[in-house]
Amino acid sequence: MINKMVVSNLVHRPIRSLITMSAIALEVAMILLVVAIFYGYLNGSKESQRGVGWDLTVAPPGSSALMTLSGASISVKVGDVLRRVPHVVVAAPVIWQFSQKPLEIVYGIDLDSYDQLPPRFRYLSGGPFQGPNDVIVDDYYAGMNHKKVGDTVPILNHDFRICGIVPHGKGGRKFLSLGTMQDMIGVDRKVSGFYVKVDDPASIGTVSKSITEIPGMEKYSVRSMEEYLSMMTPENLPGFNVAIEIVIGVAVVVGFLVIFQSMYTAVMERTREIGILKSMGASKLYIVNVVMRETMLLAMVGIGAGILISLATRRVIMFERPVQQMFWSNLWVLRATVIAIAGALAGAMYPAVKAARRDPIDALAYE
């Protein structure tokens, strides 16, 4: 009986019900899509680092836990020292330069040594650098931007000619020659760090210890791939958790206010109905139960719609921008569901209590 009355109340006011469900759907979609994008970037970075083929990274003292946020302050001569360490096969210098337009990390590499990190570059078209104004891009970037060998692309406020297109997954999406990058950012024979490859994975710990025992390199940052990837967590990314918490906070406030306004208005519109119910013996708990059930029904439909919207949007983004990885987790779906339900019930609590406290005589006389 109660459920039938709840459904009838919502159907009787379709516009308000639709707006309320839409607000909850927006709340859930906001949470899931922001998480999908942020965690997608994080997981994409991990995969791209695995694809480079290094065993150890060597960076100067005090460098960021995230290599791509480091500057270029280590001498390129350190590479000669690293190559003399037993079991070291490759010590490839690299500069990671952050770009805001668009938001990306551009790699400056010594192609000969970088190519010794397995797997080597496989050119889908074009080939290696032919001059200082050449750039190598991956297939995702080229496909998404409809670029081919010979086209010009802007990088760090300079124009470069695409000389080669390679499969994605070996670090960045754009690669400049090391000398060109050094000239652009104004560093003389400096790099951000070195990718080190050893002859046997069992030697990684030994090599790491040997590097830190070299005079003058005691405080250098030496990390294995597994150690580095374990540090790529939301807690170690500046602003990562804060951004997600802000979005969740905004989404909850939106859902709370819409539910509050909807249920409060519904209570005001049904003052006489509430009076009739109470005059027939309906308890306060019964009235609260009716309002809360309406809220739960609106919330559940809105949550379902929000999940479907986020899935559809995720598909569209992945189709339009294959370069963008999109994270999905059933755990986060559950979290978004709990957050939306909690916000909806909190928003409906006051209107429900207000309805339950209505005096039946005053309610029946209400015009």
SERO-4910 file (N, C-alpha, C, O; in steps of 0.05 Angstrom, whole numbers):
BEGIN
 pado doro    nc1    nc2    nc3   cac1   cac2   cac3    cc1    cc2    cc3    oc1    oc2    oc3
  Met    A     17    -24      0      0      0      0     17     25      0     13     44    -15
  Ile    A     38     25     18     55     48     19     70     52     -7     72     75    -17
  Asn    A     81     31    -18     96     33    -43     79     43    -66     88     59    -82
  Lys    A     54     34    -67     36     43    -88     31     73    -85     30     88   -105
  Met    A     27     83    -60     23    111    -55     48    127    -62     46    149    -73
  Val    A     71    117    -56     96    130    -62     99    134    -92    106    156   -102
  Val    A     95    113   -107     98    114   -137     77    134   -148     83    149   -166
  Ser    A     53    133   -138     32    151   -147     39    180   -143     34    197   -160
  Asn    A     51    186   -119     59    213   -113     80    223   -133     79    246   -142
  Leu    A     99    206   -139    121    214   -158    111    217   -186    119    235   -201
  Val    A     93    199   -195     82    200   -222     64    225   -225     63    236   -246
  His    A     51    232   -203     33    255   -204     48    281   -209     36    300   -219
  Arg    A     74    281   -202     90    305   -206    115    298   -222    137    297   -212
  Pro    A    111    292   -248    133    281   -264    156    300   -268    180    291   -269
  Ile    A    151    326   -271    173    345   -277    191    347   -253    216    345   -255
  Arg    A    179    350   -229    196    352   -205    211    326   -200    234    327   -192
  Ser    A    198    304   -204    212    278   -201    235    275   -220    256    266   -213
  Leu    A    230    284   -245    251    282   -266    275    299   -259    298    291   -262
  Ile    A    270    324   -249    291    342   -242    308    331   -219    332    332   -219
  Thr    A    294    320   -199    308    308   -176    325    285   -184    348    283   -176
  Met    A    314    267   -200    330    244   -209    354    252   -226    375    240   -225
  Ser    A    350    273   -242    371    283   -259    394    295   -242    418    291   -249
  Ala    A    387    308   -221    408    319   -203    424    297   -190    449    299   -188
  Ile    A    411    276   -182    425    253   -170    442    239   -191    465    231   -185
  Ala    A    431    236   -215    447    224   -237    471    241   -243    493    229   -248
  Leu    A    469    267   -243    492    285   -247    512    282   -225    536    281   -231
  Glu    A    503    279   -201    521    275   -178    538    250   -182    562    251   -178
  Val    A    525    228   -188    539    202   -191    558    204   -216    580    194   -214
  Ala    A    548    215   -238    564    216   -262    589    234   -258    611    227   -267
  Met    A    586    256   -243    609    273   -237    631    258   -222    654    259   -229
  Ile    A    622    243   -202    642    228   -186    656    207   -202    680    205   -202
  Leu    A    640    191   -217    652    169   -232    670    178   -255    690    166   -261
  Leu    A    662    200   -268    678    209   -291    704    223   -282    725    219   -295
  Val    A    703    238   -260    728    250   -250    747    229   -241    771    230   -247
  Val    A    737    209   -227    754    186   -219    765    172   -243    788    164   -244
  Ala    A    748    168   -264    757    154   -288    779    168   -302    799    156   -311
  Ile    A    778    195   -303    798    211   -317    824    212   -301    846    207   -311
  Phe    A    821    218   -275    845    221   -258    860    194   -255    885    193   -259
  Tyr    A    846    173   -249    859    147   -246    868    137   -273    888    122   -275
  Gly    A    855    145   -294    863    137   -321    890    149   -328    908    136   -339
  Tyr    A    894    175   -321    920    187   -325    942    173   -309    964    168   -319
  Leu    A    936    166   -284    955    153   -267    963    125   -278    987    119   -280
  Asn    A    943    110   -286    949     83   -296    963     84   -323    980     68   -330
  Gly    A    955    104   -340    969    108   -365    998    114   -362   1015    105   -377
  Ser    A   1004    131   -342   1032    138   -336   1048    113   -328   1071    109   -336
  Lys    A   1036     96   -312   1049     72   -303   1056     54   -327   1078     44   -329
  Glu    A   1036     50   -344   1040     33   -367   1061     44   -386   1077     28   -397
  Ser    A   1061     70   -390   1081     82   -408   1109     79   -397   1128     75   -413
  Gln    A   1112     80   -371   1139     76   -359   1148     47   -361   1172     42   -366
  Arg    A   1130     29   -357   1137      1   -361   1146     -4   -390   1164    -21   -395
  Gly    A   1134      9   -409   1140      5   -437   1167     15   -445   1177      8   -466
  Val    A   1179     33   -429   1205     44   -436   1226     22   -436   1244     21   -453
  Gly    A   1225      4   -416   1243    -19   -415   1267    -15   -397   1287    -29   -400
  Trp    A   1264      3   -377   1287      7   -359   1284    -10   -334   1262    -20   -327
  Asp    A   1306    -13   -319   1307    -27   -294   1310     -9   -270   1299    -13   -249
  Leu    A   1326     12   -274   1332     32   -253   1331     60   -265   1336     64   -288
  Thr    A   1323     79   -248   1326    107   -256   1345    120   -236   1346    114   -213
  Val    A   1361    139   -247   1380    154   -231   1373    183   -234   1374    193   -257
  Ala    A   1367    197   -212   1361    225   -213   1376    240   -191   1386    227   -172
  Pro    A   1379    266   -194   1395    281   -174   1383    281   -146   1359    275   -144
  Pro    A   1398    288   -126   1387    289    -99   1364    309    -97   1364    330   -109
  Gly    A   1344    301    -81   1321    319    -77   1301    320   -100   1283    336   -100
  Ser    A   1305    302   -120   1287    302   -143   1259    292   -135   1257    277   -115
  Ser    A   1239    299   -150   1212    291   -144   1209    261   -146   1223    248   -161
  Ala    A   1190    251   -129   1184    222   -131   1174    215   -158   1176    192   -168
  Leu    A   1161    235   -171   1151    231   -198   1171    242   -218   1175    267   -219
  Met    A   1185    226   -233   1207    235   -249   1200    257   -268   1215    276   -272
  Thr    A   1176    255   -279   1168    275   -300   1163    303   -288   1159    322   -303
  Leu    A   1163    305   -262   1161    332   -249   1188    344   -241   1189    365   -230
  Ser    A   1209    329   -247   1236    339   -240   1246    358   -262   1236    357   -284
  Gly    A   1265    374   -255   1277    392   -274   1300    378   -289   1300    354   -291
  Ala    A   1319    394   -299   1342    382   -313   1367    393   -300   1377    414   -308
  Ser    A   1376    379   -279   1399    390   -263   1422    370   -260   1441    377   -246
  Ile    A   1420    347   -272   1441    328   -269   1460    328   -294   1450    329   -316
  Ser    A   1485    328   -290   1504    329   -312   1502    305   -330   1499    282   -320
  Val    A   1504    309   -355   1504    287   -374   1528    268   -370   1528    245   -379
  Lys    A   1549    279   -358   1573    263   -353   1569    240   -333   1584    221   -332
  Val    A   1547    243   -318   1541    221   -299   1536    195   -314   1541    174   -303
  Gly    A   1527    198   -338   1522    174   -355   1547    158   -359   1547    133   -358
  Asp    A   1570    171   -362   1596    157   -366   1603    141   -341   1614    119   -342
  Val    A   1597    153   -317   1602    139   -292   1584    115   -289   1594     93   -281
  Leu    A   1559    118   -296   1540     96   -293   1547     72   -312   1544     49   -304
  Arg    A   1557     78   -335   1563     57   -354   1587     40   -345   1591     18   -356
  Arg    A   1603     50   -327   1626     35   -317   1618     17   -293   1635      1   -284
  Val    A   1594     20   -284   1585      3   -261   1580    -25   -272   1567    -29   -292
  Pro    A   1590    -46   -258   1586    -73   -267   1556    -80   -270   1539    -72   -254
  His    A   1550    -95   -292   1523   -104   -299   1506    -83   -312   1484    -89   -322
  Val    A   1515    -58   -314   1500    -37   -328   1504    -40   -358   1527    -40   -367
  Val    A   1482    -43   -373   1483    -46   -402   1478    -20   -416   1491    -13   -436
  Val    A   1459     -5   -406   1451     20   -418   1447     41   -397   1435     35   -375
  Ala    A   1456     65   -402   1449     88   -385   1441    111   -404   1457    126   -414
  Ala    A   1414    113   -408   1403    131   -428   1395    157   -415   1377    157   -398
  Pro    A   1408    180   -422   1399    206   -411   1373    215   -423   1367    209   -446
  Val    A   1357    229   -407   1331    238   -416   1324    263   -401   1331    267   -378
  Ile    A   1309    281   -415   1297    305   -403   1267    302   -405   1256    297   -426
  Trp    A   1253    305   -382   1224    306   -382   1215    335   -379   1221    347   -358
  Gln    A   1202    345   -399   1194    373   -398   1163    375   -398   1150    365   -416
  Phe    A   1153    388   -377   1124    390   -374   1114    413   -391   1125    435   -392
  Ser    A   1092    408   -406   1079    427   -423   1050    431   -414   1036    412   -409
  Gln    A   1042    456   -413   1014    462   -405    995    464   -428    971    460   -424
  Lys    A   1005    470   -452    988    473   -475    999    456   -498   1017    465   -512
  Pro    A    988    432   -502    970    418   -485    983    406   -460   1008    407   -458
  Leu    A    968    396   -442    978    384   -417    992    358   -424    978    338   -430
  Glu    A   1019    357   -423   1033    333   -430   1062    334   -421   1071    355   -412
  Ile    A   1076    312   -423   1104    311   -417   1119    305   -443   1114    284   -456
  Val    A   1137    323   -451   1152    319   -476   1179    308   -468   1192    318   -450
  Tyr    A   1188    287   -482   1213    274   -477   1236    285   -494   1232    288   -519
  Gly    A   1258    291   -482   1283    297   -497   1301    273   -493   1309    267   -471
  Ile    A   1309    260   -515   1323    235   -513   1348    235   -531   1349    248   -551
  Asp    A   1368    219   -522   1390    211   -539   1381    186   -553   1381    164   -541
  Leu    A   1374    188   -578   1361    166   -592   1376    141   -592   1365    119   -589
  Asp    A   1403    142   -596   1419    118   -597   1417    102   -571   1413     77   -572
  Ser    A   1420    115   -548   1419    100   -523   1391     93   -515   1386     72   -504
  Tyr    A   1372    111   -521   1344    105   -514   1333     81   -530   1317     66   -520
  Asp    A   1343     78   -554   1334     56   -571   1346     29   -561   1337      8   -570
  Gln    A   1366     31   -544   1377      6   -533   1361     -5   -510   1365    -28   -501
  Leu    A   1341     11   -501   1323      1   -480   1300    -15   -495   1286     -3   -511
  Pro    A   1298    -40   -489   1278    -56   -504   1249    -49   -496   1244    -45   -472
  Pro    A   1231    -48   -516   1236    -54   -544   1245    -28   -559   1240     -6   -550
  Arg    A   1260    -32   -581   1269    -10   -597   1245      3   -610   1224     -9   -614
  Phe    A   1249     28   -618   1228     42   -634   1223     26   -660   1242     19   -674
  Arg    A   1198     22   -666   1190     10   -691   1174     31   -707   1153     39   -698
  Tyr    A   1185     40   -729   1173     62   -743   1150     52   -761   1154     37   -780
  Leu    A   1126     62   -755   1103     56   -772   1105     71   -798   1095     62   -819
  Ser    A   1117     95   -797   1123    111   -821   1145    130   -814   1149    137   -790
  Gly    A   1160    139   -833   1183    157   -828   1206    142   -815   1209    118   -819
  Gly    A   1222    157   -800   1246    145   -787   1257    163   -766   1243    180   -756
  Pro    A   1283    159   -759   1295    174   -737   1298    204   -743   1291    213   -765
  Phe    A   1309    219   -724   1313    248   -727   1332    252   -751   1352    238   -754
  Gln    A   1325    272   -767   1342    280   -789   1355    307   -784   1374    315   -797
  Gly    A   1343    322   -765   1354    349   -759   1344    358   -732   1328    344   -720
  Pro    A   1352    381   -723   1345    391   -696   1316    398   -693   1306    400   -671
  Asn    A   1302    403   -715   1274    411   -714   1255    388   -720   1232    392   -728
  Asp    A   1264    363   -715   1248    339   -720   1236    329   -693   1247    334   -672
  Val    A   1213    316   -695   1200    304   -672   1190    277   -680   1180    273   -702
  Ile    A   1192    258   -662   1180    232   -665   1155    231   -648   1155    239   -625
  Val    A   1132    222   -659   1107    221   -645   1097    192   -645   1105    176   -662
  Asp    A   1079    186   -626   1068    159   -627   1042    158   -644   1032    178   -652
  Asp    A   1033    133   -649   1010    130   -666    984    141   -655    967    150   -671
  Tyr    A    981    141   -629    957    153   -617    955    183   -622    934    193   -630
  Tyr    A    977    196   -618    977    225   -623    973    231   -653    957    249   -660
  Ala    A    987    217   -670    984    221   -699    956    216   -708    944    231   -724
  Gly    A    944    194   -699    917    187   -707    896    206   -697    878    214   -712
  Met    A    898    214   -672    879    232   -660    879    260   -672    859    273   -674
  Asn    A    903    268   -681    906    295   -692    909    295   -722    914    316   -735
  His    A    905    271   -734    906    269   -764    933    279   -775    933    294   -794
  Lys    A    954    270   -762    981    279   -770    996    257   -785    991    233   -780
  Lys    A   1013    265   -803   1030    245   -817   1058    256   -819   1064    279   -812
  Val    A   1076    239   -827   1104    247   -830   1106    271   -849   1094    271   -870
  Gly    A   1121    291   -840   1125    316   -856   1108    339   -846   1113    362   -852
  Asp    A   1087    333   -830   1070    354   -819   1084    369   -797   1103    358   -784
  Thr    A   1075    393   -792   1087    410   -771   1069    410   -746   1045    412   -748
  Val    A   1082    407   -723   1066    408   -698   1080    428   -679   1105    429   -678
  Pro    A   1065    443   -663   1076    461   -643   1083    447   -618   1067    432   -607
  Ile    A   1107    451   -607   1116    439   -582   1132    460   -567   1152    470   -576
  Leu    A   1122    466   -543   1136    486   -525   1142    512   -540   1164    523   -539
  Asn    A   1121    521   -554   1122    547   -569   1142    546   -593   1150    567   -602
  His    A   1148    523   -603   1165    520   -627   1151    501   -646   1136    483   -638
  Asp    A   1157    504   -671   1146    486   -691   1166    464   -698   1189    470   -702
  Phe    A   1156    440   -700   1173    417   -707   1160    400   -729   1136    398   -731
  Arg    A   1178    388   -744   1168    370   -766   1168    342   -757   1187    332   -745
  Ile    A   1146    328   -761   1144    300   -754   1162    283   -773   1157    283   -797
  Cys    A   1182    270   -761   1200    254   -778   1194    224   -776   1201    209   -794
  Gly    A   1180    216   -755   1173    188   -752   1149    184   -734   1144    199   -715
  Ile    A   1135    163   -739   1112    155   -723   1117    127   -712   1122    108   -728
  Val    A   1115    123   -686   1121     98   -673   1097     88   -657   1079    104   -651
  Pro    A   1095     62   -650   1073     53   -633   1074     66   -606   1096     73   -596
  His    A   1051     69   -594   1050     82   -567   1061     62   -546   1063     38   -550
  Gly    A   1067     74   -523   1074     57   -500   1103     57   -492   1111     41   -475
  Lys    A   1120     74   -504   1148     75   -497   1155    102   -485   1171    117   -496
  Gly    A   1141    109   -463   1146    134   -450   1126    155   -458   1102    152   -453
  Gly    A   1136    176   -471   1119    198   -479   1105    194   -505   1106    173   -517
  Arg    A   1091    216   -514   1078    215   -540   1093    232   -561   1088    230   -585
  Lys    A   1111    249   -551   1128    266   -568   1157    264   -558   1162    267   -534
  Phe    A   1175    260   -577   1203    257   -570   1220    276   -587   1219    276   -612
  Leu    A   1235    293   -573   1254    311   -586   1282    301   -581   1287    285   -563
  Ser    A   1301    309   -598   1329    302   -593   1339    315   -568   1330    337   -561
  Leu    A   1357    302   -553   1366    313   -528   1378    341   -531   1373    358   -515
  Gly    A   1395    344   -552   1408    370   -556   1387    392   -561   1390    414   -551
  Thr    A   1367    386   -576   1346    406   -582   1331    414   -556   1326    438   -552
  Met    A   1325    395   -540   1311    400   -515   1328    417   -497   1319    436   -484
  Gln    A   1354    411   -495   1372    426   -478   1373    455   -487   1374    473   -470
  Asp    A   1374    460   -513   1375    487   -523   1349    502   -517   1349    526   -511
  Met    A   1326    488   -520   1300    501   -516   1296    510   -487   1285    531   -482
  Ile    A   1305    493   -468   1300    500   -440   1324    514   -427   1323    521   -403
  Gly    A   1345    517   -442   1368    533   -432   1385    519   -412   1394    531   -393
  Val    A   1390    493   -416   1409    478   -399   1432    468   -416   1427    457   -438
  Asp    A   1456    471   -406   1480    463   -420   1490    436   -410   1500    434   -388
  Arg    A   1486    415   -426   1495    388   -419   1484    379   -393   1497    366   -376
  Lys    A   1458    385   -388   1444    376   -365   1420    359   -373   1409    363   -395
  Val    A   1412    340   -356   1389    323   -362   1373    320   -336   1381    327   -315
  Ser    A   1349    309   -339   1332    304   -316   1340    279   -301   1338    277   -277
  Gly    A   1350    259   -316   1358    234   -303   1367    214   -324   1370    220   -348
  Phe    A   1370    189   -315   1380    168   -332   1362    143   -329   1354    136   -307
  Tyr    A   1355    131   -351   1343    104   -351   1366     84   -352   1383     85   -371
  Val    A   1367     66   -333   1389     47   -332   1378     18   -337   1357     11   -326
  Lys    A   1391      4   -355   1384    -24   -360   1407    -42   -351   1430    -36   -358
  Val    A   1401    -63   -336   1422    -81   -327   1420   -107   -343   1401   -113   -356
  Asp    A   1442   -123   -341   1443   -148   -357   1426   -170   -345   1419   -189   -360
  Asp    A   1419   -168   -319   1404   -190   -307   1386   -177   -285   1397   -163   -268
  Pro    A   1360   -182   -286   1342   -170   -265   1352   -177   -237   1347   -161   -218
  Ala    A   1366   -199   -233   1375   -206   -206   1397   -187   -196   1403   -187   -173
  Ser    A   1408   -172   -215   1430   -153   -208   1420   -125   -201   1436   -108   -194
  Ile    A   1394   -121   -202   1383    -94   -198   1391    -83   -170   1400    -60   -168
  Gly    A   1387    -99   -149   1394    -90   -122   1424    -84   -119   1431    -65   -107
  Thr    A   1440   -101   -131   1469    -97   -130   1478    -72   -144   1494    -56   -133
  Val    A   1467    -68   -168   1474    -44   -183   1465    -18   -169   1479      1   -167
  Ser    A   1441    -19   -157   1430      4   -143   1449     11   -120   1455     35   -115
  Lys    A   1458     -9   -105   1476     -4    -83   1503      7    -92   1514     25    -80
  Ser    A   1513     -4   -114   1539      4   -125   1538     34   -134   1557     48   -130
  Ile    A   1515     42   -145   1513     70   -154   1514     89   -131   1528    110   -132
  Thr    A   1500     83   -109   1499    101    -86   1525    100    -70   1530    117    -53
  Glu    A   1543     81    -76   1569     80    -63   1590     95    -79   1613     98    -69
  Ile    A   1583    105   -102   1602    121   -118   1607    148   -105   1587    161    -98
  Pro    A   1631    156   -101   1636    182    -88   1622    205   -103   1625    208   -127
  Gly    A   1607    221    -88   1592    243    -99   1564    236   -107   1548    254   -113
  Met    A   1557    210   -107   1530    202   -115   1515    188    -92   1495    175    -96
  Glu    A   1525    192    -68   1513    179    -44   1484    187    -40   1468    171    -31
  Lys    A   1477    212    -47   1450    221    -42   1432    221    -68   1410    231    -67
  Tyr    A   1443    211    -89   1427    210   -114   1403    191   -110   1404    172    -94
  Ser    A   1382    197   -124   1358    181   -123   1360    158   -143   1360    162   -167
  Val    A   1361    134   -133   1363    110   -149   1339     92   -143   1336     83   -120
  Arg    A   1322     88   -162   1297     72   -158   1294     50   -179   1300     55   -202
  Ser    A   1285     27   -170   1278      6   -189   1250     13   -201   1236     29   -190
  Met    A   1244     -1   -223   1218      4   -235   1195     -2   -216   1176     13   -213
  Glu    A   1197    -25   -202   1176    -33   -184   1173    -13   -161   1151     -6   -152
  Glu    A   1196     -3   -151   1195     17   -130   1182     43   -140   1166     55   -126
  Tyr    A   1190     51   -164   1179     76   -175   1149     73   -180   1133     91   -173
  Leu    A   1140     51   -192   1112     47   -197   1095     46   -171   1072     54   -171
  Ser    A   1107     34   -150   1093     33   -125   1089     61   -113   1071     64    -96
  Met    A   1106     80   -121   1103    107   -110   1083    123   -126   1075    145   -118
  Met    A   1075    113   -150   1055    128   -166   1027    122   -156   1012    107   -168
  Thr    A   1021    134   -133    995    130   -120    982    157   -117    996    178   -118
  Pro    A    956    158   -113    942    184   -109    955    201    -86    955    225    -88
  Glu    A    965    187    -66    976    202    -43   1002    217    -51   1008    237    -39
  Asn    A   1016    207    -71   1042    219    -79   1038    239   -102   1058    251   -110
  Leu    A   1014    241   -113   1009    260   -135    998    286   -123    977    286   -110
  Pro    A   1012    308   -127   1003    334   -116    975    341   -125    970    342   -149
  Gly    A    957    345   -106    930    354   -113    911    332   -122    888    338   -127
  Phe    A    920    307   -125    904    286   -136    879    281   -119    856    284   -128
  Asn    A    884    274    -94    861    269    -76    845    293    -70    820    292    -67
  Val    A    858    316    -68    844    341    -63    823    347    -85    801    355    -79
  Ala    A    832    344   -110    814    349   -132    790    331   -132    767    339   -136
  Ile    A    795    305   -126    772    286   -125    754    293   -102    729    292   -105
  Glu    A    765    300    -79    748    307    -56    731    332    -61    708    333    -53
  Ile    A    743    351    -75    728    376    -82    704    369   -100    682    378    -95
  Val    A    709    353   -121    687    346   -139    666    330   -124    642    335   -128
  Ile    A    674    311   -107    654    296    -92    638    314    -74    614    311    -71
  Gly    A    652    333    -61    638    352    -44    618    369    -59    595    372    -49
  Val    A    625    379    -82    606    395    -98    583    378   -107    560    387   -106
  Ala    A    588    353   -115    567    335   -124    547    329   -101    523    329   -106
  Val    A    558    325    -77    541    319    -55    523    343    -47    500    340    -41
  Val    A    535    367    -48    519    391    -42    497    395    -62    474    401    -55
  Val    A    503    390    -88    482    393   -108    460    373   -103    436    380   -103
  Gly    A    467    348    -99    446    327    -93    430    333    -68    406    330    -68
  Phe    A    444    342    -47    430    348    -22    410    371    -26    387    368    -17
  Leu    A    418    393    -38    401    416    -41    376    409    -59    354    418    -52
  Val    A    381    394    -81    358    388    -98    339    370    -84    314    374    -85
  Ile    A    348    349    -70    331    332    -55    316    347    -33    292    344    -29
  Phe    A    330    364    -19    318    381      2    295    398     -9    273    398      2
  Gln    A    301    412    -31    281    429    -43    257    413    -53    234    421    -50
  Ser    A    263    390    -66    241    374    -77    223    363    -55    199    365    -57
  Met    A    235    351    -34    219    339    -13    205    360      4    182    356     12
  Tyr    A    218    383      8    205    404     23    181    415      8    159    419     20
  Thr    A    184    419    -18    161    428    -34    139    407    -34    115    414    -33
  Ala    A    146    381    -36    126    360    -36    111    360    -10     86    356    -11
  Val    A    124    364     12    111    364     38     91    388     40     69    385     49
  Met    A    100    411     30     82    434     30     58    430     13     35    438     20
  Glu    A     62    418    -11     39    414    -29     19    393    -19     -4    394    -26
  Arg    A     29    375     -2     12    353      7      4    356     37      1    336     51
  Thr    A      2    381     46     -4    386     74    -31    374     81    -34    361    102
  Arg    A    -51    377     64    -78    366     69    -77    336     69    -90    323     85
  Glu    A    -62    325     50    -60    296     49    -48    284     74    -57    264     85
  Ile    A    -27    298     84    -15    290    109    -35    291    132    -36    274    149
  Gly    A    -51    313    132    -71    316    153    -91    293    152    -99    283    173
  Ile    A   -100    286    128   -119    263    126   -107    238    136   -120    223    151
  Leu    A    -81    232    129    -68    208    138    -66    207    168    -71    186    180
  Lys    A    -59    230    180    -56    230    209    -83    228    223    -85    216    245
  Ser    A   -103    240    211   -130    238    223   -141    209    222   -158    202    238
  Met    A   -130    194    203   -138    166    201   -120    148    218   -124    123    218
  Gly    A   -102    160    233    -87    144    252    -58    139    243    -44    124    257
  Ala    A    -49    151    222    -21    147    213     -2    159    233     -6    182    242
  Ser    A     18    144    241     38    154    261     59    172    248     60    174    223
  Lys    A     74    185    265     96    202    255    116    185    239    126    193    218
  Leu    A    121    161    249    140    143    236    130    136    208    146    133    189
  Tyr    A    104    132    206     92    125    180     96    148    160    103    143    137
  Ile    A     92    172    169     95    196    151    124    198    142    130    203    119
  Val    A    143    195    161    171    196    155    178    174    135    194    178    117
  Asn    A    167    151    139    172    128    122    164    134     93    178    126     75
  Val    A    141    146     90    131    153     63    150    172     49    158    167     26
  Val    A    159    193     63    177    213     50    204    200     44    215    205     23
  Met    A    214    183     62    240    171     58    239    150     35    258    148     20
  Arg    A    217    136     32    214    117     10    213    132    -17    225    123    -36
  Glu    A    199    154    -17    200    170    -42    228    178    -49    237    177    -72
  Thr    A    243    187    -29    270    196    -33    288    173    -43    303    177    -62
  Met    A    285    150    -31    301    127    -38    295    118    -67    313    111    -82
  Leu    A    269    119    -75    262    112   -102    274    131   -122    285    123   -142
  Leu    A    272    157   -116    284    177   -133    315    173   -135    327    175   -156
  Ala    A    327    168   -112    356    164   -111    365    140   -127    384    142   -142
  Met    A    351    118   -124    360     93   -138    357     96   -168    374     88   -183
  Val    A    335    108   -177    332    113   -206    353    132   -216    365    128   -237
  Gly    A    358    154   -200    379    173   -208    406    161   -209    422    167   -226
  Ile    A    412    143   -189    439    130   -188    442    112   -213    463    112   -226
  Gly    A    421     97   -219    423     80   -243    428     96   -269    444     89   -286
  Ala    A    413    119   -271    417    136   -294    445    148   -295    457    150   -316
  Gly    A    455    155   -271    482    167   -269    504    147   -278    523    154   -292
  Ile    A    501    122   -270    520    101   -278    519     97   -308    540     95   -321
  Leu    A    495     96   -320    493     93   -349    504    117   -364    518    113   -384
  Ile    A    500    141   -353    511    165   -366    541    165   -366    554    171   -385
  Ser    A    552    157   -343    582    157   -340    594    135   -359    615    140   -370
  Leu    A    581    112   -361    590     91   -379    589    101   -408    608     96   -424
  Ala    A    567    114   -416    565    123   -443    585    145   -449    597    146   -471
  Thr    A    589    164   -430    608    185   -434    636    174   -436    652    184   -452
  Arg    A    642    154   -419    668    141   -420    674    129   -448    696    132   -458
  Arg    A    653    116   -459    656    105   -486    662    126   -506    679    122   -524
  Val    A    647    148   -505    651    170   -524    679    181   -522    692    186   -543
  Ile    A    688    186   -498    715    198   -494    736    179   -505    755    187   -518
  Met    A    733    153   -499    753    133   -509    753    131   -539    773    126   -551
  Phe    A    729    136   -551    728    135   -581    740    160   -593    755    159   -612
  Glu    A    733    183   -581    743    208   -592    772    213   -586    787    225   -601
  Arg    A    781    204   -562    809    208   -553    820    181   -544    822    176   -520
  Pro    A    829    165   -562    840    139   -554    865    142   -537    873    123   -523
  Val    A    878    165   -539    901    171   -522    894    172   -493    911    168   -475
  Gln    A    869    178   -487    860    182   -459    851    155   -447    831    144   -456
  Gln    A    865    145   -427    856    121   -413    834    129   -393    836    149   -380
  Met    A    814    112   -391    791    117   -373    789     94   -353    785     71   -361
  Phe    A    792    101   -328    791     81   -307    762     74   -300    744     91   -302
  Trp    A    758     49   -292    731     41   -283    735     21   -260    751      2   -262
  Ser    A    719     25   -239    722      7   -215    694      3   -203    680     23   -197
  Asn    A    687    -21   -198    661    -27   -185    661    -16   -156    640    -10   -145
  Leu    A    685    -15   -144    687     -4   -117    679     26   -117    665     35    -99
  Trp    A    688     41   -138    680     69   -139    651     72   -147    638     92   -139
  Val    A    639     53   -161    610     54   -167    595     51   -140    576     65   -135
  Leu    A    605     32   -124    593     29    -97    596     53    -80    577     62    -66
  Arg    A    620     65    -81    624     90    -65    606    112    -74    593    126    -57
  Ala    A    603    116   -100    586    137   -111    557    132   -103    542    151    -97
  Thr    A    549    107   -103    522     99    -96    516    106    -66    496    118    -60
  Val    A    535     99    -49    532    104    -20    531    134    -15    515    144      0
  Ile    A    549    149    -29    550    178    -25    524    191    -34    514    209    -20
  Ala    A    513    182    -57    489    194    -67    465    188    -49    449    205    -43
  Ile    A    464    163    -39    442    155    -21    443    171      5    423    181     15
  Ala    A    467    173     16    471    187     41    463    217     38    449    228     55
  Gly    A    472    229     16    464    257     11    435    261      8    423    280     17
  Ala    A    422    242     -7    393    244    -12    377    241     14    359    256     19
  Leu    A    384    221     31    370    217     56    374    240     75    356    248     89
  Ala    A    398    252     75    403    275     92    387    299     83    376    314     99
  Gly    A    384    302     56    368    324     46    338    321     51    324    340     53
  Ala    A    329    296     54    300    291     58    293    290     88    269    289     95
  Met    A    313    289    105    307    285    134    290    307    146    270    302    159
  Tyr    A    298    332    141    283    355    153    254    356    142    235    358    158
  Pro    A    250    355    115    223    355    105    206    332    117    182    335    122
  Ala    A    219    308    120    204    285    131    195    290    160    172    285    167
  Val    A    214    301    176    207    306    204    186    329    205    168    328    222
  Lys    A    189    349    188    169    371    188    141    360    181    122    368    193
  Ala    A    140    341    162    114    330    154    103    314    178     79    315    183
  Ala    A    120    299    192    110    282    214    100    299    237     83    290    253
  Arg    A    110    323    240    102    340    263     77    357    257     68    371    274
  Arg    A     67    355    233     43    370    226     20    363    244     14    340    249
  Asp    A      7    384    254    -18    379    270    -40    372    251    -45    387    232
  Pro    A    -54    350    254    -75    341    235    -97    361    231   -108    364    209
  Ile    A   -105    376    253   -126    396    250   -117    419    233   -132    428    215
  Asp    A    -92    429    238    -82    451    222    -78    442    193    -84    457    175
  Ala    A    -69    417    189    -65    407    163    -90    405    147    -91    411    123
  Leu    A   -112    396    160   -138    394    146   -149    421    139   -164    424    119
  Ala    A   -142    441    155   -153    468    150   -135    484    130   -142    506    122
  Tyr    A   -112    471    122    -93    485    104   -105    488     76   -116    469     65
  Glu    A   -103    512     65   -113    518     38    -90    519     19    -94    524     -5
***
